[in-house]
Amino acid sequence: MESHHDGDAQLWERIWHPHPEVDAATRDEVERFFRESAARQRRPDGEFGVFAVRPIPAGTILIYQWHDAYYVGMLGWVALTVAEINGLPPAQRALFHRYGLDHDFGVMYGPLDHEHVTTLDNFINHSCDPNLGYDAQGNVVARRDLTPGDELYIDYGEFVVNYDEPFTCQCGASWCRTHVTRNDWQFLASQTERSLPPFIARRLRAAAA
């Protein structure tokens, strides 16, 4: 349940650069719904989380193509290889690890400056029993009906492939894994009720071919 997504950044309107691979109208529509339906709030432990502020039905898309397109064209976010990340100055590398998102095996999107940590998705915490997950198109959706006051959680193991996570999970699930590693996706892929991001699905199809 505890994660590294606990920074003090303010939330501003994002700035997009147009990109031909992105359906900007759909992305912006989903983004508006997410902003109207959830808010960043402090939890009792002092960390930030994202909480529903109105009912969100199961299956509702909350983040559009998170790994394939979400950060493409977003000001201040860049794609770096693992080698490039490891070569960043320590403070910048820590920021990139904290908020970066795995884009592919060996590649992550992340911010190089704290001022660009501006979106709700940056503050979604981990749980081994998440109420968010993926659909077949790589969108993040509500896995079950959410009511106002519910904290939104996703299982980081569904998308982390490049670095182990540094925190200890205390989500309370009977099947809590305690730690999230870069190899958890291999186990989670066997759970038939879960979809995984497209870049992992492509790896699984290639391995099965």
Residue pairs with C-beta under 8 A, 6 or more apart in sequence:
1 125
1 126
1 127
1 153
1 169
1 170
1 171
1 172
2 45
2 47
2 125
2 126
2 167
2 168
2 169
2 170
3 47
3 125
3 126
3 156
3 165
3 167
4 97
4 98
4 165
4 166
4 167
5 47
5 48
5 98
5 99
5 122
5 123
5 124
5 125
6 46
6 47
6 48
6 123
7 48
7 98
7 99
7 114
7 117
7 122
7 123
9 114
9 115
9 117
9 118
9 122
10 118
11 40
11 118
11 119
11 120
12 118
13 118
14 31
14 74
14 75
14 118
14 119
15 74
15 75
16 24
16 73
16 74
16 75
17 73
17 74
17 75
18 24
18 73
19 69
19 72
19 73
21 69
21 72
22 65
22 69
22 72
22 73
23 64
23 69
26 64
27 64
27 65
27 69
27 70
30 61
30 62
30 63
30 64
30 139
31 64
33 60
33 61
33 62
34 62
34 63
34 120
35 120
36 54
37 52
37 53
37 54
37 56
37 60
37 62
38 50
38 51
38 52
38 53
38 56
38 62
38 120
38 152
39 50
39 51
39 53
39 120
40 48
40 49
40 50
40 51
40 120
40 123
41 48
41 49
41 50
41 51
42 48
42 49
43 49
43 151
47 125
48 123
49 123
49 124
49 125
49 151
49 152
50 120
50 121
50 123
50 124
50 125
50 151
50 152
51 148
51 149
51 150
51 151
51 152
52 146
52 147
52 148
52 149
52 150
52 151
52 152
53 148
54 148
55 145
55 146
55 147
55 148
56 62
56 142
56 145
56 146
57 142
57 145
58 141
58 142
58 143
58 144
58 145
59 135
59 141
59 142
60 141
60 142
61 135
61 139
61 140
61 141
62 132
62 139
62 140
62 141
62 142
62 152
63 70
63 121
63 139
63 140
64 70
64 139
65 137
65 138
65 139
66 101
66 121
66 138
66 139
66 140
66 159
66 197
67 101
67 102
67 103
67 104
67 138
67 159
67 197
67 198
67 199
68 138
68 197
68 198
68 199
70 101
70 121
71 77
71 101
71 103
71 109
74 116
75 116
76 111
76 112
76 113
76 115
76 116
77 109
77 110
77 111
77 116
78 109
78 110
78 112
79 103
79 107
79 108
79 109
80 88
80 96
80 107
80 108
80 110
81 106
81 107
82 106
82 107
82 108
82 162
82 163
85 93
85 96
85 97
85 100
85 108
85 110
86 93
88 96
88 112
92 112
95 110
95 111
95 112
95 113
95 114
95 117
96 108
96 110
96 111
96 112
97 110
97 163
99 110
99 111
99 117
99 122
100 108
100 109
100 110
100 111
101 108
101 109
101 110
101 159
102 108
102 159
102 160
102 161
102 162
102 197
102 199
103 109
103 199
104 199
105 161
105 162
105 199
105 203
106 162
107 162
108 162
111 117
121 140
124 132
124 152
124 153
124 154
125 151
125 153
126 153
126 154
126 155
126 156
126 165
126 167
126 169
126 171
126 180
127 153
127 154
127 155
127 169
127 171
127 173
128 155
128 157
128 169
128 171
128 173
128 175
128 176
128 177
129 153
129 171
129 173
129 175
129 176
130 143
130 153
130 154
130 155
130 158
131 142
131 143
131 144
131 146
131 150
131 152
131 153
132 140
132 141
132 142
132 143
132 152
132 153
132 154
133 140
133 141
133 143
133 154
133 155
133 158
133 194
133 195
134 140
134 141
134 158
134 194
134 195
134 196
134 197
135 141
135 195
136 195
137 198
138 197
138 198
140 154
146 152
153 171
155 180
155 184
155 188
156 165
156 180
156 184
157 177
157 180
157 181
157 184
157 185
157 187
157 188
158 184
158 185
158 188
158 194
158 196
158 197
158 200
159 185
159 196
159 197
159 200
160 180
160 181
160 182
160 184
160 185
161 182
161 185
161 200
162 182
163 182
164 179
164 180
164 181
164 182
165 179
165 180
165 181
167 180
168 178
168 179
169 176
169 177
169 178
169 179
169 180
170 176
177 184
185 196
185 200
188 194
188 196
189 196
189 200
189 204
195 201
196 204
